[in-house]
Amino acid sequence: MPMPPSGSIVLLTGAGISAESGVRTFRDAGGLWEGHRLEEVATPEGFAANPGLVQTFYNARRAQLKEVQPNAAHAALARLEAEWPGRVLLVTQNVDDLHDRAGSRNLIHMHGELRKARCTNCQTIHPWEGALTEATPCPRCERKARLRPHIVWFGEMPLEMPRIFEALEGADLFAAIGTSGVVYPAAGFVEAVGPTCHTVELNLEPSAVISAFKEHRQGKATELVPAFVDALLAQ
Ligand code: BV8
């Protein structure tokens, strides 16, 4: 892999890295999550129309986090961050906490996190483990019916975009892992790196943007990612 020995690495992960931990991917559900259409459960309009349905949908996914564990791919990326002499930034589209639990620290959840709630009255973001209901008061401003999942829905601006694009511009290596390349702006990140940056896609299937990558490796994340990290750390 052509890159300087302490170069800057930017990683992008999607649902595919958590698939082998038992977290359903977005595409496997065929765009239907637990039988719900995207528009119903992952848009601000859906939340406004039926907040109870959306809170129940996210409460179930938040509860599932207690039943799943990080896998060897999550662990390998945490090891890369700990042992690589240069900068490593991990940007994840995933709202699960598996990268956090695997030990990744320089981590951006660009689509938000299941284990956080945001008050639409005072904008405070709270760590949140249990269920959210319309009756739950905001711990800070005490207003009821104003807490929502701290999740970026379709039509909403993903988080920390300036920081992500700054890292992409200076990257010597960009790797996209387990993402279908359908959802923007994440799918466009590979186009935002400089001309000398090496780009590689690691995926079970070719993504929608595979042609934009200089290299691609096909297989399961728990096999590809540890080998990818071993090769980087051995150079
Ligand atoms: C925005 C939180 C602008 C919710 C999510 C038309 C064209 C282009 C773009 C658009 C368009 N119409 C609308 C848009 C914009 C829209 C978009 O891209 N829509 C798509 C559907 C066309 N994007 C947005 O709305 C974004 N915001 O654009 O804002 C703006 C500008 C100004 C001001 C305000 C706003 C916001 C997008 C964020 C939406 N929220 N998540 C939740 O999770 O509940 S996105 C959702 O899709 C998931 O979070 C998921 O992370 C994400 C992407 O999916 P993937 O992670 O890639 O997962 P997927 O299942 O698709 O693929 C899995 C992959 O893993 C596959 O490739 C598979 O092969 C692989 N795999 C499976 N198993 C394994 C594996 N790989 C390795 N090993 C395995 N074992």
py3Dmol code that shows the C-alpha trace and the ligand (Angstrom):
import py3Dmol

protein = """\
ATOM      1  CA  MET A   1       0.000   0.000   0.000  1.00  0.00           C
ATOM      2  CA  PRO A   2       1.779   3.133  -1.197  1.00  0.00           C
ATOM      3  CA  MET A   3       1.909   5.644   1.691  1.00  0.00           C
ATOM      4  CA  PRO A   4       4.461   7.480   3.900  1.00  0.00           C
ATOM      5  CA  PRO A   5       5.424   5.554   7.101  1.00  0.00           C
ATOM      6  CA  SER A   6       3.650   7.995   9.405  1.00  0.00           C
ATOM      7  CA  GLY A   7       1.054   9.232   6.976  1.00  0.00           C
ATOM      8  CA  SER A   8      -2.445  10.411   7.835  1.00  0.00           C
ATOM      9  CA  ILE A   9      -5.179   7.781   7.628  1.00  0.00           C
ATOM     10  CA  VAL A  10      -8.919   8.452   7.343  1.00  0.00           C
ATOM     11  CA  LEU A  11     -11.288   5.511   7.730  1.00  0.00           C
ATOM     12  CA  LEU A  12     -15.001   5.468   6.891  1.00  0.00           C
ATOM     13  CA  THR A  13     -17.167   2.636   8.176  1.00  0.00           C
ATOM     14  CA  GLY A  14     -20.745   1.659   7.457  1.00  0.00           C
ATOM     15  CA  ALA A  15     -23.211  -0.930   8.644  1.00  0.00           C
ATOM     16  CA  GLY A  16     -21.162  -3.757   7.103  1.00  0.00           C
ATOM     17  CA  ILE A  17     -18.512  -3.545   9.816  1.00  0.00           C
ATOM     18  CA  SER A  18     -21.147  -4.285  12.470  1.00  0.00           C
ATOM     19  CA  ALA A  19     -22.961  -6.994  10.465  1.00  0.00           C
ATOM     20  CA  GLU A  20     -20.886  -9.847  11.936  1.00  0.00           C
ATOM     21  CA  SER A  21     -21.690  -8.544  15.406  1.00  0.00           C
ATOM     22  CA  GLY A  22     -25.346  -9.236  14.657  1.00  0.00           C
ATOM     23  CA  VAL A  23     -26.439  -5.653  13.937  1.00  0.00           C
ATOM     24  CA  ARG A  24     -28.683  -5.626  10.859  1.00  0.00           C
ATOM     25  CA  THR A  25     -27.396  -3.577   7.965  1.00  0.00           C
ATOM     26  CA  PHE A  26     -29.471  -0.885   6.384  1.00  0.00           C
ATOM     27  CA  ARG A  27     -29.516  -2.603   2.948  1.00  0.00           C
ATOM     28  CA  ASP A  28     -30.104  -6.151   4.242  1.00  0.00           C
ATOM     29  CA  ALA A  29     -33.381  -4.869   5.576  1.00  0.00           C
ATOM     30  CA  GLY A  30     -34.117  -3.930   1.967  1.00  0.00           C
ATOM     31  CA  GLY A  31     -34.634  -0.357   3.043  1.00  0.00           C
ATOM     32  CA  LEU A  32     -37.317  -1.577   5.396  1.00  0.00           C
ATOM     33  CA  TRP A  33     -36.339  -1.405   9.023  1.00  0.00           C
ATOM     34  CA  GLU A  34     -38.268  -3.810  11.201  1.00  0.00           C
ATOM     35  CA  GLY A  35     -41.049  -3.492   8.600  1.00  0.00           C
ATOM     36  CA  HIS A  36     -41.019   0.297   8.506  1.00  0.00           C
ATOM     37  CA  ARG A  37     -40.309   2.432   5.457  1.00  0.00           C
ATOM     38  CA  LEU A  38     -37.349   4.786   5.712  1.00  0.00           C
ATOM     39  CA  GLU A  39     -39.530   7.873   5.434  1.00  0.00           C
ATOM     40  CA  GLU A  40     -41.568   6.769   8.445  1.00  0.00           C
ATOM     41  CA  VAL A  41     -38.687   6.239  10.876  1.00  0.00           C
ATOM     42  CA  ALA A  42     -35.552   8.045   9.651  1.00  0.00           C
ATOM     43  CA  THR A  43     -36.777  11.504   8.613  1.00  0.00           C
ATOM     44  CA  PRO A  44     -37.807  14.606  10.606  1.00  0.00           C
ATOM     45  CA  GLU A  45     -41.177  14.451   8.842  1.00  0.00           C
ATOM     46  CA  GLY A  46     -41.685  10.876  10.010  1.00  0.00           C
ATOM     47  CA  PHE A  47     -40.855  11.913  13.567  1.00  0.00           C
ATOM     48  CA  ALA A  48     -43.234  14.873  13.447  1.00  0.00           C
ATOM     49  CA  ALA A  49     -46.007  12.671  12.047  1.00  0.00           C
ATOM     50  CA  ASN A  50     -45.620   9.825  14.527  1.00  0.00           C
ATOM     51  CA  PRO A  51     -43.092  10.479  17.303  1.00  0.00           C
ATOM     52  CA  GLY A  52     -44.210   7.427  19.260  1.00  0.00           C
ATOM     53  CA  LEU A  53     -43.454   5.063  16.362  1.00  0.00           C
ATOM     54  CA  VAL A  54     -40.024   6.601  15.809  1.00  0.00           C
ATOM     55  CA  GLN A  55     -39.111   6.573  19.517  1.00  0.00           C
ATOM     56  CA  THR A  56     -40.170   2.897  19.725  1.00  0.00           C
ATOM     57  CA  PHE A  57     -38.075   2.089  16.643  1.00  0.00           C
ATOM     58  CA  TYR A  58     -34.953   3.678  18.161  1.00  0.00           C
ATOM     59  CA  ASN A  59     -35.655   2.354  21.658  1.00  0.00           C
ATOM     60  CA  ALA A  60     -35.552  -1.186  20.208  1.00  0.00           C
ATOM     61  CA  ARG A  61     -32.241  -0.539  18.422  1.00  0.00           C
ATOM     62  CA  ARG A  62     -30.757   1.143  21.519  1.00  0.00           C
ATOM     63  CA  ALA A  63     -31.806  -1.871  23.640  1.00  0.00           C
ATOM     64  CA  GLN A  64     -30.196  -4.248  21.116  1.00  0.00           C
ATOM     65  CA  LEU A  65     -26.787  -2.667  21.814  1.00  0.00           C
ATOM     66  CA  LYS A  66     -26.664  -4.545  25.115  1.00  0.00           C
ATOM     67  CA  GLU A  67     -26.865  -7.844  23.225  1.00  0.00           C
ATOM     68  CA  VAL A  68     -24.063  -7.300  20.704  1.00  0.00           C
ATOM     69  CA  GLN A  69     -20.288  -7.084  20.980  1.00  0.00           C
ATOM     70  CA  PRO A  70     -17.572  -5.442  18.887  1.00  0.00           C
ATOM     71  CA  ASN A  71     -15.986  -7.872  16.417  1.00  0.00           C
ATOM     72  CA  ALA A  72     -12.403  -8.409  15.171  1.00  0.00           C
ATOM     73  CA  ALA A  73     -12.794  -5.634  12.591  1.00  0.00           C
ATOM     74  CA  HIS A  74     -13.709  -3.029  15.234  1.00  0.00           C
ATOM     75  CA  ALA A  75     -10.808  -4.252  17.379  1.00  0.00           C
ATOM     76  CA  ALA A  76      -8.338  -4.047  14.485  1.00  0.00           C
ATOM     77  CA  LEU A  77      -9.244  -0.411  13.774  1.00  0.00           C
ATOM     78  CA  ALA A  78      -8.758   0.476  17.443  1.00  0.00           C
ATOM     79  CA  ARG A  79      -5.346  -1.246  17.340  1.00  0.00           C
ATOM     80  CA  LEU A  80      -4.406   0.728  14.211  1.00  0.00           C
ATOM     81  CA  GLU A  81      -5.208   4.002  15.981  1.00  0.00           C
ATOM     82  CA  ALA A  82      -3.169   2.938  19.021  1.00  0.00           C
ATOM     83  CA  GLU A  83      -0.108   1.705  17.127  1.00  0.00           C
ATOM     84  CA  TRP A  84       0.105   3.754  13.909  1.00  0.00           C
ATOM     85  CA  PRO A  85       2.750   6.541  14.237  1.00  0.00           C
ATOM     86  CA  GLY A  86       0.694   9.046  12.232  1.00  0.00           C
ATOM     87  CA  ARG A  87      -2.868  10.402  12.603  1.00  0.00           C
ATOM     88  CA  VAL A  88      -5.814   8.034  12.317  1.00  0.00           C
ATOM     89  CA  LEU A  89      -9.369   9.458  12.123  1.00  0.00           C
ATOM     90  CA  LEU A  90     -12.280   7.024  12.134  1.00  0.00           C
ATOM     91  CA  VAL A  91     -15.531   8.411  10.679  1.00  0.00           C
ATOM     92  CA  THR A  92     -18.487   6.089  11.121  1.00  0.00           C
ATOM     93  CA  GLN A  93     -21.970   6.247   9.642  1.00  0.00           C
ATOM     94  CA  ASN A  94     -23.044   3.752  12.260  1.00  0.00           C
ATOM     95  CA  VAL A  95     -25.111   4.839  15.217  1.00  0.00           C
ATOM     96  CA  ASP A  96     -24.132   1.787  17.302  1.00  0.00           C
ATOM     97  CA  ASP A  97     -21.410   2.007  19.974  1.00  0.00           C
ATOM     98  CA  LEU A  98     -19.211  -0.853  18.792  1.00  0.00           C
ATOM     99  CA  HIS A  99     -16.234   1.283  17.696  1.00  0.00           C
ATOM    100  CA  ASP A 100     -16.372   3.122  21.048  1.00  0.00           C
ATOM    101  CA  ARG A 101     -16.449  -0.162  22.975  1.00  0.00           C
ATOM    102  CA  ALA A 102     -13.600  -1.572  20.859  1.00  0.00           C
ATOM    103  CA  GLY A 103     -11.427   1.355  22.005  1.00  0.00           C
ATOM    104  CA  SER A 104     -11.428   3.762  19.066  1.00  0.00           C
ATOM    105  CA  ARG A 105     -11.050   7.324  20.393  1.00  0.00           C
ATOM    106  CA  ASN A 106     -10.381   9.632  17.440  1.00  0.00           C
ATOM    107  CA  LEU A 107     -13.887   8.812  16.249  1.00  0.00           C
ATOM    108  CA  ILE A 108     -16.689  10.809  14.627  1.00  0.00           C
ATOM    109  CA  HIS A 109     -20.259   9.466  14.549  1.00  0.00           C
ATOM    110  CA  MET A 110     -21.382  11.533  11.544  1.00  0.00           C
ATOM    111  CA  HIS A 111     -24.948  10.160  11.684  1.00  0.00           C
ATOM    112  CA  GLY A 112     -25.283  10.501  15.454  1.00  0.00           C
ATOM    113  CA  GLU A 113     -25.495   7.853  18.168  1.00  0.00           C
ATOM    114  CA  LEU A 114     -28.223   5.600  19.575  1.00  0.00           C
ATOM    115  CA  ARG A 115     -26.883   6.168  23.096  1.00  0.00           C
ATOM    116  CA  LYS A 116     -27.530   9.922  22.997  1.00  0.00           C
ATOM    117  CA  ALA A 117     -30.724  12.016  23.113  1.00  0.00           C
ATOM    118  CA  ARG A 118     -31.086  15.670  22.127  1.00  0.00           C
ATOM    119  CA  CYS A 119     -33.575  18.167  23.537  1.00  0.00           C
ATOM    120  CA  THR A 120     -35.272  20.108  20.746  1.00  0.00           C
ATOM    121  CA  ASN A 121     -36.025  22.862  23.257  1.00  0.00           C
ATOM    122  CA  CYS A 122     -32.618  23.579  24.837  1.00  0.00           C
ATOM    123  CA  GLN A 123     -30.494  21.598  22.311  1.00  0.00           C
ATOM    124  CA  THR A 124     -28.646  19.795  25.113  1.00  0.00           C
ATOM    125  CA  ILE A 125     -27.259  16.400  24.107  1.00  0.00           C
ATOM    126  CA  HIS A 126     -27.603  13.804  26.871  1.00  0.00           C
ATOM    127  CA  PRO A 127     -26.053  10.326  27.170  1.00  0.00           C
ATOM    128  CA  TRP A 128     -29.079   8.016  27.014  1.00  0.00           C
ATOM    129  CA  GLU A 129     -29.271   4.290  27.801  1.00  0.00           C
ATOM    130  CA  GLY A 130     -32.952   3.535  28.314  1.00  0.00           C
ATOM    131  CA  ALA A 131     -36.159   4.190  26.395  1.00  0.00           C
ATOM    132  CA  LEU A 132     -37.244   7.636  25.235  1.00  0.00           C
ATOM    133  CA  THR A 133     -40.956   8.460  25.366  1.00  0.00           C
ATOM    134  CA  GLU A 134     -42.989  11.610  24.821  1.00  0.00           C
ATOM    135  CA  ALA A 135     -43.428  11.832  28.589  1.00  0.00           C
ATOM    136  CA  THR A 136     -39.668  11.826  29.300  1.00  0.00           C
ATOM    137  CA  PRO A 137     -38.651  15.303  30.533  1.00  0.00           C
ATOM    138  CA  CYS A 138     -35.364  16.847  29.416  1.00  0.00           C
ATOM    139  CA  PRO A 139     -32.940  16.456  32.376  1.00  0.00           C
ATOM    140  CA  ARG A 140     -31.799  20.054  31.835  1.00  0.00           C
ATOM    141  CA  CYS A 141     -34.797  22.205  30.879  1.00  0.00           C
ATOM    142  CA  GLU A 142     -37.403  19.734  32.181  1.00  0.00           C
ATOM    143  CA  ARG A 143     -39.665  20.223  29.136  1.00  0.00           C
ATOM    144  CA  LYS A 144     -41.595  17.119  28.137  1.00  0.00           C
ATOM    145  CA  ALA A 145     -42.144  15.777  24.600  1.00  0.00           C
ATOM    146  CA  ARG A 146     -39.011  17.562  23.366  1.00  0.00           C
ATOM    147  CA  LEU A 147     -36.374  14.787  23.542  1.00  0.00           C
ATOM    148  CA  ARG A 148     -35.427  13.051  20.272  1.00  0.00           C
ATOM    149  CA  PRO A 149     -32.794  10.489  19.361  1.00  0.00           C
ATOM    150  CA  HIS A 150     -29.483  12.238  18.623  1.00  0.00           C
ATOM    151  CA  ILE A 151     -29.524  10.687  15.174  1.00  0.00           C
ATOM    152  CA  VAL A 152     -29.028  12.427  11.801  1.00  0.00           C
ATOM    153  CA  TRP A 153     -32.105  11.648   9.713  1.00  0.00           C
ATOM    154  CA  PHE A 154     -32.433  11.932   5.951  1.00  0.00           C
ATOM    155  CA  GLY A 155     -32.563  15.582   4.981  1.00  0.00           C
ATOM    156  CA  GLU A 156     -30.555  16.621   8.061  1.00  0.00           C
ATOM    157  CA  MET A 157     -26.925  17.754   8.020  1.00  0.00           C
ATOM    158  CA  PRO A 158     -24.456  15.107   9.195  1.00  0.00           C
ATOM    159  CA  LEU A 159     -22.224  16.039  12.139  1.00  0.00           C
ATOM    160  CA  GLU A 160     -18.660  17.458  12.066  1.00  0.00           C
ATOM    161  CA  MET A 161     -18.489  17.822   8.299  1.00  0.00           C
ATOM    162  CA  PRO A 162     -15.803  20.597   8.306  1.00  0.00           C
ATOM    163  CA  ARG A 163     -13.515  18.425  10.475  1.00  0.00           C
ATOM    164  CA  ILE A 164     -14.102  15.431   8.208  1.00  0.00           C
ATOM    165  CA  PHE A 165     -13.337  17.305   4.987  1.00  0.00           C
ATOM    166  CA  GLU A 166     -10.215  18.848   6.497  1.00  0.00           C
ATOM    167  CA  ALA A 167      -8.943  15.347   7.369  1.00  0.00           C
ATOM    168  CA  LEU A 168      -9.856  14.013   3.894  1.00  0.00           C
ATOM    169  CA  GLU A 169      -7.902  16.799   2.168  1.00  0.00           C
ATOM    170  CA  GLY A 170      -4.764  15.884   4.107  1.00  0.00           C
ATOM    171  CA  ALA A 171      -5.141  12.111   4.008  1.00  0.00           C
ATOM    172  CA  ASP A 172      -2.428   9.808   2.627  1.00  0.00           C
ATOM    173  CA  LEU A 173      -4.763   6.816   2.883  1.00  0.00           C
ATOM    174  CA  PHE A 174      -8.576   6.651   2.767  1.00  0.00           C
ATOM    175  CA  ALA A 175     -10.290   3.340   3.404  1.00  0.00           C
ATOM    176  CA  ALA A 176     -14.060   2.758   3.204  1.00  0.00           C
ATOM    177  CA  ILE A 177     -15.174  -0.358   5.082  1.00  0.00           C
ATOM    178  CA  GLY A 178     -18.587  -2.027   4.884  1.00  0.00           C
ATOM    179  CA  THR A 179     -20.541   0.784   3.293  1.00  0.00           C
ATOM    180  CA  SER A 180     -22.736   0.519   0.202  1.00  0.00           C
ATOM    181  CA  GLY A 181     -21.821   3.977  -1.113  1.00  0.00           C
ATOM    182  CA  VAL A 182     -25.468   4.942  -1.553  1.00  0.00           C
ATOM    183  CA  VAL A 183     -25.920   7.563   1.166  1.00  0.00           C
ATOM    184  CA  TYR A 184     -24.397  11.015   0.700  1.00  0.00           C
ATOM    185  CA  PRO A 185     -22.372  12.944   1.716  1.00  0.00           C
ATOM    186  CA  ALA A 186     -20.415   9.901   3.066  1.00  0.00           C
ATOM    187  CA  ALA A 187     -20.439   8.190  -0.337  1.00  0.00           C
ATOM    188  CA  GLY A 188     -18.714  11.253  -1.802  1.00  0.00           C
ATOM    189  CA  PHE A 189     -15.780  11.279   0.645  1.00  0.00           C
ATOM    190  CA  VAL A 190     -13.581   9.248  -1.728  1.00  0.00           C
ATOM    191  CA  GLU A 191     -13.819  12.157  -4.197  1.00  0.00           C
ATOM    192  CA  ALA A 192     -12.679  14.671  -1.562  1.00  0.00           C
ATOM    193  CA  VAL A 193      -9.171  13.305  -0.990  1.00  0.00           C
ATOM    194  CA  GLY A 194      -6.040  14.693  -2.667  1.00  0.00           C
ATOM    195  CA  PRO A 195      -4.535  13.201  -5.849  1.00  0.00           C
ATOM    196  CA  THR A 196      -1.704  11.412  -4.020  1.00  0.00           C
ATOM    197  CA  CYS A 197      -4.004   9.803  -1.431  1.00  0.00           C
ATOM    198  CA  HIS A 198      -4.328   6.038  -1.774  1.00  0.00           C
ATOM    199  CA  THR A 199      -7.932   4.876  -1.630  1.00  0.00           C
ATOM    200  CA  VAL A 200      -9.149   1.366  -0.850  1.00  0.00           C
ATOM    201  CA  GLU A 201     -12.601  -0.177  -0.411  1.00  0.00           C
ATOM    202  CA  LEU A 202     -13.060  -3.185   1.844  1.00  0.00           C
ATOM    203  CA  ASN A 203     -16.491  -4.739   1.351  1.00  0.00           C
ATOM    204  CA  LEU A 204     -18.381  -7.997   1.023  1.00  0.00           C
ATOM    205  CA  GLU A 205     -19.799  -6.727  -2.287  1.00  0.00           C
ATOM    206  CA  PRO A 206     -18.713  -3.915  -4.613  1.00  0.00           C
ATOM    207  CA  SER A 207     -20.224  -0.613  -3.454  1.00  0.00           C
ATOM    208  CA  ALA A 208     -22.030   1.884  -5.681  1.00  0.00           C
ATOM    209  CA  VAL A 209     -18.851   4.008  -5.789  1.00  0.00           C
ATOM    210  CA  ILE A 210     -16.234   1.272  -6.203  1.00  0.00           C
ATOM    211  CA  SER A 211     -14.976   2.783  -9.462  1.00  0.00           C
ATOM    212  CA  ALA A 212     -13.730   5.807  -7.521  1.00  0.00           C
ATOM    213  CA  PHE A 213     -11.314   3.683  -5.464  1.00  0.00           C
ATOM    214  CA  LYS A 214      -7.730   2.855  -6.548  1.00  0.00           C
ATOM    215  CA  GLU A 215      -7.885  -0.509  -4.820  1.00  0.00           C
ATOM    216  CA  HIS A 216     -10.604  -2.801  -3.497  1.00  0.00           C
ATOM    217  CA  ARG A 217     -10.612  -5.974  -1.468  1.00  0.00           C
ATOM    218  CA  GLN A 218     -13.658  -8.203  -1.306  1.00  0.00           C
ATOM    219  CA  GLY A 219     -14.612 -10.278   1.702  1.00  0.00           C
ATOM    220  CA  LYS A 220     -15.920 -10.193   5.239  1.00  0.00           C
ATOM    221  CA  ALA A 221     -14.805  -7.338   7.486  1.00  0.00           C
ATOM    222  CA  THR A 222     -13.610  -9.650  10.256  1.00  0.00           C
ATOM    223  CA  GLU A 223     -11.185 -11.227   7.766  1.00  0.00           C
ATOM    224  CA  LEU A 224     -10.213  -8.232   5.604  1.00  0.00           C
ATOM    225  CA  VAL A 225      -9.753  -5.575   8.305  1.00  0.00           C
ATOM    226  CA  PRO A 226      -7.317  -7.381  10.659  1.00  0.00           C
ATOM    227  CA  ALA A 227      -5.181  -8.357   7.622  1.00  0.00           C
ATOM    228  CA  PHE A 228      -5.353  -4.763   6.335  1.00  0.00           C
ATOM    229  CA  VAL A 229      -4.194  -3.404   9.719  1.00  0.00           C
ATOM    230  CA  ASP A 230      -1.452  -6.054  10.098  1.00  0.00           C
ATOM    231  CA  ALA A 231      -0.062  -5.113   6.678  1.00  0.00           C
ATOM    232  CA  LEU A 232      -0.090  -1.403   7.506  1.00  0.00           C
ATOM    233  CA  LEU A 233       1.634  -1.877  10.864  1.00  0.00           C
ATOM    234  CA  ALA A 234       4.222  -4.219   9.329  1.00  0.00           C
ATOM    235  CA  GLN A 235       5.426  -1.678   6.751  1.00  0.00           C
TER     236      GLN A 235
END
"""
ligand_1 = """\
80
BV8
C -27.968 15.448 3.708
C -29.117 7.399 10.703
C -28.110 17.730 3.183
C -30.451 6.797 10.735
C -28.609 7.525 8.375
C -30.439 11.734 -4.268
C -29.131 11.531 -4.638
C -28.078 11.693 -3.738
C -28.347 12.066 -2.426
C -29.643 12.260 -2.048
C -30.693 12.114 -2.963
N -31.845 12.360 -2.301
C -31.558 12.684 -1.012
C -30.234 12.650 -0.861
C -29.471 12.932 0.365
C -29.566 11.753 1.322
C -29.134 10.467 0.656
O -27.971 10.248 0.430
N -30.151 9.632 0.334
C -29.860 8.365 -0.312
C -30.765 7.290 0.277
C -30.060 8.526 -1.800
N -28.644 12.061 2.382
C -29.063 12.763 3.441
O -30.213 13.115 3.610
C -27.982 13.172 4.414
N -28.102 14.568 4.670
O -27.725 15.174 2.559
O -28.158 16.712 4.163
C -28.335 19.004 3.856
C -27.758 20.122 3.297
C -27.947 21.338 3.908
C -28.694 21.411 5.081
C -29.265 20.272 5.635
C -29.087 19.053 5.025
C -28.159 12.473 5.753
C -27.916 11.009 5.586
C -27.945 10.351 6.967
C -29.201 9.534 7.109
N -29.109 8.736 8.327
N -28.485 6.897 9.512
C -30.368 5.470 11.390
O -29.321 4.796 11.319
O -31.398 5.097 11.958
S -28.009 6.792 7.004
C -28.220 5.084 6.968
O -27.562 4.656 5.765
C -27.497 4.261 8.030
O -27.075 4.976 9.120
C -26.243 3.745 7.336
O -25.105 4.024 8.043
C -26.205 4.570 6.128
C -25.441 4.085 4.961
O -25.658 2.720 4.812
P -24.383 1.763 4.991
O -23.727 2.066 6.290
O -23.562 1.859 3.771
O -25.090 0.389 5.148
P -25.785 -0.459 4.002
O -26.692 -1.434 4.660
O -26.303 0.480 2.961
O -24.574 -1.243 3.326
C -23.919 -2.219 4.075
C -22.657 -2.528 3.308
O -21.904 -3.445 4.078
C -22.925 -3.183 1.967
O -22.061 -2.628 0.998
C -22.576 -4.649 2.218
O -22.006 -5.260 1.056
C -21.519 -4.530 3.269
N -21.416 -5.677 4.154
C -22.431 -6.426 4.673
N -21.897 -7.383 5.464
C -20.559 -7.216 5.460
C -20.241 -6.139 4.624
N -18.976 -5.741 4.403
C -17.999 -6.424 5.023
N -18.225 -7.466 5.846
C -19.474 -7.898 6.081
N -19.678 -8.931 6.895
"""
view = py3Dmol.view(width=600, height=400)
view.addModel(protein, "pdb")
view.setStyle({"model": 0}, {"cartoon": {"style": "trace"}})
view.addModel(ligand_1, "xyz")
view.setStyle({"model": 1}, {"stick": {}})
view.zoomTo()
view.show()
